[in-house]
Amino acid sequence: MSLTREEVEHIAQLARLGLSEAEKELFASQLSAILDYVRVLQELDTESVPPTTTAVPLENVWFEDVVEPSLPRDDILSNAPDVVDGFFRVRAVLDF
């Protein structure tokens, strides 16, 4: 089955694409090939294949929240090149 020029133009309009005449011809050929392939896939017998939502089994991994002491603030700030009132001072990255 081959898509008509009008069908390609309709698809392009739905996708809000402006296509040249050469692109319309190219896309008609490419989309027709995709639809032919889908038709082949529809012929496959998948009756014995169970429906799946993922190709690999997934499992949530939950970790308990454990409160642990953090590093002392003075130790952390001792490595900073510029500190103001107990905070890192950094160069502004956004101009307002």
BALOBA-1460 file (C-alpha; in Angstrom, 3 decimals):
// residues 96
<rec num="1" residu="m" x="0.000" y="0.000" z="0.000"/>
<rec num="2" residu="s" x="1.275" y="3.428" z="-0.851"/>
<rec num="3" residu="l" x="0.211" y="6.647" z="0.807"/>
<rec num="4" residu="t" x="-1.178" y="9.298" z="-1.483"/>
<rec num="5" residu="r" x="0.183" y="12.802" z="-1.664"/>
<rec num="6" residu="e" x="-3.009" y="14.058" z="-0.012"/>
<rec num="7" residu="e" x="-2.552" y="11.676" z="2.926"/>
<rec num="8" residu="v" x="1.041" y="12.842" z="3.416"/>
<rec num="9" residu="e" x="-0.102" y="16.472" z="3.295"/>
<rec num="10" residu="h" x="-2.793" y="15.700" z="5.868"/>
<rec num="11" residu="i" x="-0.269" y="14.021" z="8.182"/>
<rec num="12" residu="a" x="2.102" y="16.966" z="7.738"/>
<rec num="13" residu="q" x="-0.697" y="19.383" z="8.597"/>
<rec num="14" residu="l" x="-1.549" y="17.422" z="11.762"/>
<rec num="15" residu="a" x="2.130" y="17.532" z="12.767"/>
<rec num="16" residu="r" x="2.332" y="21.213" z="11.816"/>
<rec num="17" residu="l" x="5.127" y="20.513" z="9.309"/>
<rec num="18" residu="g" x="5.797" y="22.474" z="6.190"/>
<rec num="19" residu="l" x="7.062" y="20.073" z="3.538"/>
<rec num="20" residu="s" x="8.607" y="20.719" z="0.155"/>
<rec num="21" residu="e" x="7.462" y="18.712" z="-2.852"/>
<rec num="22" residu="a" x="10.578" y="16.535" z="-2.633"/>
<rec num="23" residu="e" x="9.951" y="15.876" z="1.071"/>
<rec num="24" residu="k" x="6.344" y="14.900" z="0.358"/>
<rec num="25" residu="e" x="7.534" y="12.289" z="-2.144"/>
<rec num="26" residu="l" x="10.220" y="11.030" z="0.245"/>
<rec num="27" residu="f" x="7.865" y="10.826" z="3.214"/>
<rec num="28" residu="a" x="5.181" y="9.099" z="1.161"/>
<rec num="29" residu="s" x="7.691" y="6.375" z="0.353"/>
<rec num="30" residu="q" x="9.072" y="6.115" z="3.895"/>
<rec num="31" residu="l" x="5.690" y="6.141" z="5.636"/>
<rec num="32" residu="s" x="4.346" y="3.555" z="3.200"/>
<rec num="33" residu="a" x="7.301" y="1.276" z="4.017"/>
<rec num="34" residu="i" x="6.629" y="1.683" z="7.749"/>
<rec num="35" residu="l" x="2.948" y="0.832" z="7.302"/>
<rec num="36" residu="d" x="3.856" y="-2.220" z="5.210"/>
<rec num="37" residu="y" x="6.162" y="-3.412" z="7.986"/>
<rec num="38" residu="v" x="3.436" y="-2.898" z="10.605"/>
<rec num="39" residu="r" x="1.119" y="-4.974" z="8.422"/>
<rec num="40" residu="v" x="3.702" y="-7.799" z="8.462"/>
<rec num="41" residu="l" x="3.953" y="-7.568" z="12.254"/>
<rec num="42" residu="q" x="0.170" y="-7.781" z="12.585"/>
<rec num="43" residu="e" x="0.280" y="-11.185" z="10.917"/>
<rec num="44" residu="l" x="2.413" y="-12.657" z="13.711"/>
<rec num="45" residu="d" x="0.703" y="-15.087" z="16.053"/>
<rec num="46" residu="t" x="1.100" y="-13.595" z="19.534"/>
<rec num="47" residu="e" x="-1.698" y="-15.581" z="21.153"/>
<rec num="48" residu="s" x="0.672" y="-17.501" z="23.446"/>
<rec num="49" residu="v" x="2.760" y="-14.452" z="24.398"/>
<rec num="50" residu="p" x="1.698" y="-12.944" z="27.726"/>
<rec num="51" residu="p" x="1.212" y="-9.177" z="27.759"/>
<rec num="52" residu="t" x="4.087" y="-7.295" z="29.343"/>
<rec num="53" residu="t" x="4.793" y="-3.727" z="30.281"/>
<rec num="54" residu="t" x="8.560" y="-4.053" z="30.420"/>
<rec num="55" residu="a" x="11.167" y="-6.305" z="28.857"/>
<rec num="56" residu="v" x="13.007" y="-6.899" z="32.125"/>
<rec num="57" residu="p" x="11.574" y="-7.508" z="35.581"/>
<rec num="58" residu="l" x="11.723" y="-4.433" z="37.783"/>
<rec num="59" residu="e" x="11.704" y="-4.273" z="41.538"/>
<rec num="60" residu="n" x="11.657" y="-1.268" z="43.833"/>
<rec num="61" residu="v" x="14.562" y="-1.116" z="46.220"/>
<rec num="62" residu="w" x="13.824" y="0.732" z="49.403"/>
<rec num="63" residu="f" x="16.436" y="1.710" z="51.926"/>
<rec num="64" residu="e" x="15.662" y="2.692" z="55.463"/>
<rec num="65" residu="d" x="16.416" y="6.299" z="56.286"/>
<rec num="66" residu="v" x="19.179" y="6.305" z="58.830"/>
<rec num="67" residu="v" x="20.094" y="9.478" z="60.633"/>
<rec num="68" residu="e" x="23.849" y="9.811" z="60.817"/>
<rec num="69" residu="p" x="25.958" y="12.666" z="62.068"/>
<rec num="70" residu="s" x="27.183" y="14.982" z="59.345"/>
<rec num="71" residu="l" x="30.620" y="16.487" z="59.037"/>
<rec num="72" residu="p" x="31.347" y="19.492" z="61.213"/>
<rec num="73" residu="r" x="30.551" y="22.740" z="59.403"/>
<rec num="74" residu="d" x="33.985" y="24.240" z="60.112"/>
<rec num="75" residu="d" x="35.693" y="21.226" z="58.502"/>
<rec num="76" residu="i" x="33.573" y="21.556" z="55.352"/>
<rec num="77" residu="l" x="33.991" y="25.309" z="55.073"/>
<rec num="78" residu="s" x="37.742" y="25.052" z="55.611"/>
<rec num="79" residu="n" x="38.080" y="23.831" z="51.993"/>
<rec num="80" residu="a" x="35.958" y="26.615" z="50.499"/>
<rec num="81" residu="p" x="37.772" y="29.422" z="48.665"/>
<rec num="82" residu="d" x="35.277" y="32.038" z="49.933"/>
<rec num="83" residu="v" x="33.016" y="31.859" z="53.001"/>
<rec num="84" residu="v" x="30.537" y="34.476" z="54.231"/>
<rec num="85" residu="d" x="28.571" y="34.077" z="57.487"/>
<rec num="86" residu="g" x="29.053" y="30.305" z="57.561"/>
<rec num="87" residu="f" x="28.027" y="29.737" z="53.907"/>
<rec num="88" residu="f" x="29.855" y="29.115" z="50.646"/>
<rec num="89" residu="r" x="30.141" y="32.264" z="48.580"/>
<rec num="90" residu="v" x="29.922" y="31.628" z="44.834"/>
<rec num="91" residu="r" x="29.905" y="33.784" z="41.747"/>
<rec num="92" residu="a" x="26.417" y="34.697" z="40.513"/>
<rec num="93" residu="v" x="25.385" y="32.640" z="37.472"/>
<rec num="94" residu="l" x="22.132" y="34.443" z="36.632"/>
<rec num="95" residu="d" x="21.727" y="38.115" z="35.864"/>
<rec num="96" residu="f" x="18.516" y="39.783" z="36.939"/>
